[in-house]
Amino acid sequence: MSTITERFDAINEFDREPVSKENLQGQGNFIGIFAGEHVAGTEFVIGPLFVLHGVTAADLIGGLLVGNLLAVLSWAFICAPIATMTRLNLYWQLRKITGPYLLVIYNIVNALMFCFLAGAMISVAATAVGIPFGMPMPGLQDMLPSSIEWVLVVLAVGAVVTVMAILGFKQIARFSKIAAPWMFLVFVACAVAALPQLGVNSVGDFWSVANEKIWTGVAAEGVTQFTFWHVMFFAWFCNMAMHIGMADMTLLRYAKSWKYGFHSAFGMYLGHFIAWIASGILVALALQLTGDSSPAPGPIANLGAGIAGLIAVVVAGWTTANPTIYRAGLALQTVTPGWKRWKVTLAVGAVTTVAALFPALMMKLLDFVALYGLLLMPMGAVIFADFWIFPKLGLRQYYAEWKKILFSLPAAASWGVTLVFSILLNQVWGVDIFFLGLPGWFVATAIYIGSAYVQQKMGQPVSNNMAEVS
């Protein structure tokens, strides 16, 4: 009988090669994984934050409709075509462009960002697991663990998530397909149950109550006032790392058609529209009943649907953390080629679980998802330009691989200059972090094309042509 490690060793996730034709997956898996990842634990944190930031009801609805549409189009027309034409994960595709040395730096940053995102999801799930056991609930502002019970629950939730990520894409997709429909119904049920307590006794009451008690246009003390533009750009770019940053090449490489990128709509409009609205309703009720300005996700869901709501929070945390740790494991796989993927993923899961012990991570989620997208986005622009634009300009694709360059200066310049440009816009000119992704993408693309043109037309210095890349 084979051992557990032998079974894990036998799982083939095509770490360094294109996905084979017989392993391509049908539409159901992608509907499930998009819905499962985005009708998720984050929604119990992000939806309430719009309430606290004083968005009006009209700005919220309009911003979410437009921003989520732009996000779907970004998945469908930018990420999915390259994923299905190359069949490579993000990291192996990028290696051909950047060379292995620059890729190591990028992948470490990438993996750390995904670890913290997944850690926030484990924290979200833990806030629900502890309620039936009377666990002292940490405040979202608490930096350190509040009790030994919190530590034990986080460790248990982290172990489950890590095992799911180790089992690979097919098992993650299967779990998401089963969980997503039920989670969505619980979100809706929680919101519907909360509405009468807020004063909504008929459909006609909803809009007035929404403006007076939920999305009032008045920000909580000490937080930024949000407008339509904040909502729109956040909805578009909260998953910037996944679509224009190309991280979801890692998932969409399994798709039979690039058109499966449109299935991201199941995540955007069920999760980043309906679920954000539902969780906003729940936090408004929590504010009315308890006066707590930063209620944790578990207690919020418990108000709306009791035990079913708590289970939904746990499962929602898992369905986001599972693919996130999976991506992080593949990122570090290219850094540690001597390790099996499951061992790398196990290590990633351990780091992620430690991060989840600190509850304040959840409260910083809104700023964090904007920051991590901004950090990873320039390399997505590099992939886009190398794949689509270089042939039209007569430039060679995968120049680093062709010339056996270990560190691509044009790619590094694109990444570095874009981040400096974004910091200047934010710190010197006061441009909000949510608005930096769009100009940053164009700057990254222009810098990469311009510097690559100079490199290829002028010739690469001999000092950069090092040993052949394996």
C-alpha positions as CSV (number, residue, x, y, z in Angstrom):
1,M,0.0,0.0,0.0
2,S,1.4,3.4,-1.0
3,T,2.2,5.9,1.7
4,I,0.5,9.3,2.0
5,T,3.7,11.0,0.8
6,E,3.8,8.7,-2.2
7,R,0.2,9.7,-3.1
8,F,1.0,13.3,-2.7
9,D,4.2,12.9,-4.9
10,A,2.0,11.3,-7.6
11,I,-0.3,14.4,-7.9
12,N,0.7,16.1,-11.2
13,E,-0.2,19.8,-11.4
14,F,2.0,20.5,-14.5
15,D,4.4,22.7,-12.5
16,R,6.8,23.2,-15.3
17,E,5.0,22.1,-18.5
18,P,1.8,22.9,-20.4
19,V,-1.4,21.2,-19.2
20,S,-2.1,18.2,-21.4
21,K,-5.2,18.1,-23.5
22,E,-6.7,15.1,-21.6
23,N,-6.5,17.1,-18.4
24,L,-8.5,20.1,-19.6
25,Q,-11.5,20.9,-17.5
26,G,-15.1,21.8,-18.4
27,Q,-17.2,24.9,-17.7
28,G,-18.7,23.6,-14.4
29,N,-15.3,23.6,-12.7
30,F,-14.6,27.2,-13.6
31,I,-18.1,28.4,-12.6
32,G,-17.6,26.6,-9.3
33,I,-14.1,27.9,-8.6
34,F,-14.9,31.5,-9.5
35,A,-18.1,31.5,-7.5
36,G,-16.5,29.6,-4.6
37,E,-13.5,32.0,-4.4
38,H,-15.5,35.2,-4.7
39,V,-18.6,34.3,-2.8
40,A,-16.2,33.9,0.1
41,G,-14.8,35.0,3.4
42,T,-13.6,38.3,2.1
43,E,-17.2,39.4,1.4
44,F,-17.9,39.3,5.2
45,V,-15.2,41.9,5.6
46,I,-15.3,44.0,2.4
47,G,-19.1,44.6,2.3
48,P,-19.2,46.0,5.8
49,L,-16.2,48.3,5.1
50,F,-18.2,50.1,2.4
51,V,-20.8,50.8,5.1
52,L,-18.1,52.2,7.4
53,H,-16.6,54.3,4.6
54,G,-19.9,56.1,4.1
55,V,-20.8,55.0,0.6
56,T,-24.3,56.1,-0.6
57,A,-26.7,53.4,-1.8
58,A,-26.7,54.8,-5.4
59,D,-22.9,55.0,-5.5
60,L,-22.6,51.5,-4.2
61,I,-25.0,49.9,-6.7
62,G,-23.6,51.9,-9.7
63,G,-20.0,51.4,-8.8
64,L,-20.4,47.6,-8.3
65,L,-22.3,47.2,-11.6
66,V,-19.6,49.0,-13.6
67,G,-16.5,47.8,-11.7
68,N,-17.4,44.2,-11.7
69,L,-18.2,44.3,-15.5
70,L,-14.7,45.7,-16.1
71,A,-13.2,42.9,-13.9
72,V,-15.0,40.2,-15.9
73,L,-13.8,41.7,-19.2
74,S,-10.2,41.8,-17.8
75,W,-10.4,38.1,-17.1
76,A,-12.0,37.2,-20.4
77,F,-9.9,39.4,-22.8
78,I,-6.5,39.8,-21.0
79,C,-5.8,36.7,-18.8
80,A,-7.8,33.8,-20.3
81,P,-6.5,33.9,-23.9
82,I,-2.9,33.8,-22.9
83,A,-3.6,31.1,-20.3
84,T,-5.4,28.8,-22.8
85,M,-2.8,29.4,-25.6
86,T,0.3,28.7,-23.5
87,R,-1.3,26.2,-21.0
88,L,1.5,27.3,-18.6
89,N,1.1,28.6,-15.1
90,L,1.9,32.3,-14.5
91,Y,5.3,31.5,-13.0
92,W,6.7,29.3,-15.8
93,Q,5.4,31.7,-18.4
94,L,7.1,34.6,-16.7
95,R,10.3,32.6,-16.4
96,K,10.7,32.6,-20.2
97,I,10.4,36.4,-20.1
98,T,12.2,37.5,-17.0
99,G,14.9,34.9,-16.6
100,P,15.1,32.8,-13.4
101,Y,16.8,35.3,-11.1
102,L,14.2,38.0,-11.4
103,L,11.5,35.4,-11.2
104,V,12.8,34.3,-7.8
105,I,12.4,37.8,-6.4
106,Y,8.9,38.2,-8.0
107,N,7.7,34.7,-6.7
108,I,8.8,35.4,-3.2
109,V,6.8,38.7,-3.2
110,N,3.9,36.9,-4.9
111,A,3.8,34.0,-2.4
112,L,4.0,36.3,0.6
113,M,1.1,38.4,-0.7
114,F,-1.0,35.3,-1.3
115,C,-0.1,33.9,2.1
116,F,-1.4,37.1,3.9
117,L,-4.6,37.1,1.8
118,A,-5.2,33.4,2.6
119,G,-4.3,34.1,6.2
120,A,-7.1,36.7,6.4
121,M,-9.5,34.1,5.1
122,I,-8.5,31.6,7.8
123,S,-9.0,34.3,10.4
124,V,-12.5,35.0,8.9
125,A,-13.4,31.3,9.2
126,A,-12.0,31.1,12.7
127,T,-14.3,33.9,13.9
128,A,-17.2,31.5,13.1
129,V,-15.8,28.3,14.4
130,G,-15.2,29.7,17.9
131,I,-18.8,31.0,18.5
132,P,-20.5,27.7,19.4
133,F,-17.6,26.9,21.8
134,G,-17.9,30.3,23.6
135,M,-14.4,31.3,22.4
136,P,-13.4,34.9,23.4
137,M,-13.7,36.7,20.1
138,P,-10.8,39.0,19.1
139,G,-11.6,42.5,18.0
140,L,-10.6,43.3,14.4
141,Q,-8.2,45.9,15.8
142,D,-6.4,43.4,18.0
143,M,-2.9,42.7,16.6
144,L,-2.0,39.8,18.9
145,P,-4.0,36.6,19.4
146,S,-6.6,37.1,22.2
147,S,-6.7,33.6,23.6
148,I,-5.3,30.1,23.4
149,E,-8.7,29.0,22.0
150,W,-8.2,31.4,19.1
151,V,-4.8,29.9,18.4
152,L,-6.1,26.3,18.4
153,V,-9.1,27.1,16.1
154,V,-6.8,29.0,13.6
155,L,-4.4,26.1,13.5
156,A,-7.2,23.6,12.9
157,V,-8.8,25.7,10.1
158,G,-5.3,26.3,8.5
159,A,-4.6,22.6,8.5
160,V,-7.8,21.8,6.6
161,V,-7.2,24.6,4.0
162,T,-3.6,23.4,3.5
163,V,-4.6,19.8,2.8
164,M,-7.2,21.0,0.2
165,A,-4.5,23.1,-1.6
166,I,-2.1,20.1,-1.6
167,L,-4.7,18.0,-3.3
168,G,-4.6,20.2,-6.4
169,F,-6.8,22.1,-8.9
170,K,-9.4,19.3,-9.5
171,Q,-10.2,18.8,-5.8
172,I,-10.3,22.6,-5.1
173,A,-12.8,23.0,-8.0
174,R,-14.9,20.1,-6.9
175,F,-15.1,21.5,-3.4
176,S,-16.0,25.0,-4.7
177,K,-18.8,23.6,-7.0
178,I,-20.4,21.9,-4.1
179,A,-20.0,24.8,-1.6
180,A,-20.7,27.9,-3.8
181,P,-24.5,27.6,-4.5
182,W,-25.2,26.9,-0.8
183,M,-23.0,29.7,0.4
184,F,-24.7,32.2,-1.9
185,L,-28.1,31.2,-0.7
186,V,-27.0,31.7,2.9
187,F,-25.7,35.2,2.1
188,V,-29.0,36.1,0.6
189,A,-31.0,34.5,3.5
190,C,-28.9,36.4,6.1
191,A,-29.7,39.7,4.4
192,V,-33.4,39.0,4.0
193,A,-33.7,37.9,7.6
194,A,-32.0,41.1,8.7
195,L,-34.1,43.5,6.6
196,P,-37.3,43.5,8.8
197,Q,-35.2,44.4,11.9
198,L,-33.9,47.4,10.0
199,G,-37.4,48.5,9.1
200,V,-37.9,46.9,5.7
201,N,-41.4,45.4,5.7
202,S,-42.1,45.6,1.9
203,V,-40.1,46.0,-1.3
204,G,-41.0,49.6,-1.4
205,D,-39.3,50.3,2.0
206,F,-35.9,49.0,0.9
207,W,-34.5,52.0,-0.9
208,S,-35.3,54.5,1.8
209,V,-34.0,52.2,4.6
210,A,-30.9,51.6,2.5
211,N,-30.1,55.3,2.3
212,E,-31.1,56.1,5.9
213,K,-29.7,53.1,7.9
214,I,-27.2,51.1,5.7
215,W,-25.3,53.1,3.1
216,T,-25.9,56.5,4.6
217,G,-23.2,58.6,2.9
218,V,-21.7,59.3,6.3
219,A,-18.3,57.8,7.0
220,A,-17.4,56.5,10.4
221,E,-15.0,58.6,12.4
222,G,-11.4,58.4,11.2
223,V,-12.0,56.6,7.9
224,T,-12.0,58.0,4.3
225,Q,-15.3,59.0,2.6
226,F,-15.9,56.7,-0.4
227,T,-17.6,57.7,-3.7
228,F,-18.8,56.0,-6.8
229,W,-15.3,56.1,-8.2
230,H,-13.8,54.4,-5.1
231,V,-16.4,51.6,-5.4
232,M,-15.9,51.2,-9.1
233,F,-12.2,51.0,-9.1
234,F,-12.1,48.8,-6.0
235,A,-14.5,46.3,-7.6
236,W,-12.4,46.3,-10.8
237,F,-9.0,46.1,-9.2
238,C,-9.5,44.3,-5.9
239,N,-8.6,41.2,-8.0
240,M,-6.1,43.1,-10.1
241,A,-3.4,40.5,-9.4
242,M,-5.7,37.7,-10.7
243,H,-6.7,39.2,-14.0
244,I,-4.5,42.0,-15.4
245,G,-1.7,40.7,-13.1
246,M,-2.2,37.2,-14.7
247,A,-2.2,35.1,-11.6
248,D,-5.3,33.3,-12.8
249,M,-3.3,31.9,-15.7
250,T,-2.5,29.2,-13.1
251,L,-6.2,28.2,-13.0
252,L,-7.4,29.1,-16.5
253,R,-4.6,27.1,-18.2
254,Y,-7.0,24.1,-17.5
255,A,-9.9,25.7,-19.4
256,K,-11.0,24.1,-22.7
257,S,-11.7,27.6,-24.1
258,W,-10.6,31.2,-23.4
259,K,-14.3,32.1,-23.2
260,Y,-14.4,30.4,-19.8
261,G,-12.9,33.7,-18.6
262,F,-16.4,35.1,-18.8
263,H,-17.4,32.7,-16.0
264,S,-15.7,35.1,-13.6
265,A,-19.0,36.8,-13.8
266,F,-20.4,34.2,-11.4
267,G,-17.8,35.3,-8.9
268,M,-18.2,39.0,-9.5
269,Y,-22.0,39.4,-9.5
270,L,-22.9,36.7,-7.0
271,G,-20.0,37.6,-4.7
272,H,-18.7,41.1,-5.4
273,F,-22.2,42.4,-6.0
274,I,-25.0,40.5,-4.1
275,A,-22.8,39.2,-1.3
276,W,-21.2,42.6,-0.6
277,I,-24.6,44.1,-0.5
278,A,-25.9,41.3,1.8
279,S,-22.9,41.6,4.2
280,G,-23.4,45.4,4.3
281,I,-27.0,44.9,5.4
282,L,-25.8,42.5,8.1
283,V,-23.2,45.0,9.5
284,A,-25.8,47.7,9.5
285,L,-28.0,45.5,11.7
286,A,-25.0,44.7,14.0
287,L,-24.3,48.4,14.4
288,Q,-27.9,49.0,15.3
289,L,-28.1,46.2,17.8
290,T,-24.6,46.2,19.4
291,G,-23.0,49.6,18.5
292,D,-19.8,47.7,17.7
293,S,-18.1,49.7,14.9
294,S,-15.9,46.7,13.8
295,P,-17.9,43.5,14.2
296,A,-16.2,40.2,13.2
297,P,-17.6,38.2,10.3
298,G,-18.7,35.2,12.5
299,P,-20.9,37.3,14.8
300,I,-22.3,39.2,11.8
301,A,-23.4,36.0,10.0
302,N,-24.7,34.5,13.3
303,L,-27.1,37.5,13.6
304,G,-28.6,36.7,10.2
305,A,-28.7,32.9,9.9
306,G,-27.5,31.4,13.2
307,I,-25.6,28.1,12.8
308,A,-26.1,28.1,9.0
309,G,-24.5,31.5,8.8
310,L,-21.5,30.4,10.9
311,I,-21.0,27.3,8.7
312,A,-21.1,29.6,5.6
313,V,-18.4,31.8,7.1
314,V,-16.2,28.8,7.6
315,V,-16.7,27.3,4.2
316,A,-16.4,30.8,2.6
317,G,-13.0,31.2,4.2
318,W,-11.9,27.9,2.9
319,T,-13.1,28.4,-0.7
320,T,-11.0,31.6,-0.9
321,A,-7.9,30.3,1.0
322,N,-7.7,27.0,-0.9
323,P,-6.9,28.4,-4.4
324,T,-4.8,31.2,-2.9
325,I,-2.5,28.8,-1.1
326,Y,-2.4,26.7,-4.2
327,R,-1.2,29.7,-6.2
328,A,1.4,30.5,-3.6
329,G,2.7,26.9,-3.6
330,L,3.2,27.0,-7.3
331,A,5.0,30.3,-7.1
332,L,7.5,28.9,-4.6
333,Q,7.8,25.7,-6.6
334,T,9.9,27.6,-9.2
335,V,12.1,28.9,-6.4
336,T,12.6,25.4,-4.8
337,P,12.7,23.1,-7.8
338,G,14.2,20.2,-5.8
339,W,11.0,20.1,-3.6
340,K,7.8,18.4,-4.6
341,R,4.9,20.8,-5.0
342,W,3.0,19.4,-2.0
343,K,5.9,20.0,0.3
344,V,6.2,23.6,-0.8
345,T,2.4,24.0,-0.4
346,L,2.7,22.5,3.1
347,A,5.3,25.1,4.0
348,V,3.2,27.9,2.5
349,G,0.2,26.7,4.5
350,A,2.2,26.8,7.7
351,V,3.3,30.4,7.0
352,T,-0.3,31.4,6.1
353,T,-1.7,29.9,9.3
354,V,0.8,31.8,11.5
355,A,-0.3,35.0,9.7
356,A,-3.9,34.2,10.4
357,L,-3.2,34.3,14.2
358,F,-3.2,38.1,14.1
359,P,-6.8,39.4,13.8
360,A,-5.9,42.9,12.7
361,L,-5.0,41.4,9.3
362,M,-8.8,41.1,8.5
363,M,-9.4,44.8,9.2
364,K,-6.6,45.8,6.8
365,L,-8.1,43.7,4.0
366,L,-9.5,46.5,1.9
367,D,-6.1,48.3,1.7
368,F,-4.2,45.1,1.4
369,V,-6.0,43.7,-1.6
370,A,-5.3,47.0,-3.4
371,L,-1.7,46.9,-2.4
372,Y,-1.0,43.3,-3.3
373,G,-2.6,43.8,-6.7
374,L,-0.5,46.9,-7.3
375,L,2.7,45.0,-6.4
376,L,2.0,42.1,-8.7
377,M,0.2,43.9,-11.6
378,P,3.4,45.2,-13.5
379,M,4.5,41.6,-14.3
380,G,1.0,40.9,-15.8
381,A,1.6,43.9,-18.1
382,V,5.0,42.5,-19.0
383,I,3.4,39.2,-20.0
384,F,0.7,40.9,-22.0
385,A,3.1,43.1,-23.9
386,D,5.6,40.2,-24.6
387,F,2.8,37.9,-25.9
388,W,0.6,40.3,-27.9
389,I,2.5,43.5,-28.7
390,F,6.1,42.3,-29.4
391,P,5.2,40.3,-32.5
392,K,3.4,43.4,-34.0
393,L,6.5,45.5,-33.3
394,G,9.0,43.0,-34.8
395,L,10.4,42.2,-31.3
396,R,11.3,38.7,-30.2
397,Q,9.1,37.1,-27.6
398,Y,10.7,35.3,-24.7
399,Y,14.0,37.1,-25.3
400,A,15.5,36.1,-22.0
401,E,14.9,32.5,-22.7
402,W,16.3,32.8,-26.2
403,K,19.4,34.7,-25.1
404,K,19.8,32.6,-21.9
405,I,19.6,35.8,-19.8
406,L,19.2,35.1,-16.1
407,F,17.9,38.6,-15.1
408,S,15.8,40.6,-17.6
409,L,16.6,44.3,-17.2
410,P,13.5,45.5,-19.2
411,A,11.2,43.4,-17.0
412,A,12.9,44.6,-13.8
413,A,12.7,48.3,-15.0
414,S,9.0,47.9,-15.8
415,W,8.3,46.5,-12.3
416,G,10.5,48.9,-10.4
417,V,9.6,52.1,-12.3
418,T,5.9,51.4,-12.1
419,L,6.0,50.9,-8.3
420,V,8.0,54.2,-7.9
421,F,5.5,56.0,-10.2
422,S,2.6,54.6,-8.1
423,I,4.3,55.6,-4.8
424,L,4.8,59.2,-6.1
425,L,1.2,59.4,-7.2
426,N,0.0,58.2,-3.8
427,Q,2.4,60.0,-1.5
428,V,3.2,63.2,-3.3
429,W,0.1,63.9,-5.3
430,G,-2.3,62.2,-2.9
431,V,-3.9,59.8,-5.5
432,D,-5.8,57.1,-3.5
433,I,-4.3,53.6,-3.8
434,F,-7.6,52.3,-5.4
435,F,-7.0,54.6,-8.5
436,L,-3.3,53.6,-9.2
437,G,-3.9,50.3,-11.0
438,L,-5.1,51.8,-14.3
439,P,-2.3,54.3,-15.0
440,G,0.2,51.9,-13.5
441,W,-0.7,49.2,-16.0
442,F,-0.1,51.5,-19.0
443,V,3.2,52.8,-17.4
444,A,4.4,49.2,-16.9
445,T,3.5,48.3,-20.5
446,A,5.2,51.3,-22.0
447,I,8.4,50.9,-19.9
448,Y,8.8,47.3,-20.8
449,I,8.2,47.8,-24.5
450,G,10.6,50.8,-24.6
451,S,13.4,49.2,-22.7
452,A,13.0,45.9,-24.5
453,Y,13.1,47.7,-27.9
454,V,16.4,49.3,-26.8
455,Q,17.7,46.0,-25.5
456,Q,16.9,44.0,-28.6
457,K,17.9,46.6,-31.2
458,M,21.1,47.7,-29.4
459,G,22.1,44.2,-28.2
460,Q,22.3,42.6,-24.7
461,P,25.6,43.2,-22.8
462,V,27.8,40.2,-22.6
463,S,27.8,40.3,-18.7
464,N,24.1,39.5,-18.7
465,N,24.5,36.4,-21.0
466,M,25.3,33.9,-18.3
467,A,25.0,30.2,-18.0
468,E,22.3,28.5,-20.0
469,V,18.9,28.4,-18.2
470,S,17.8,24.9,-17.5
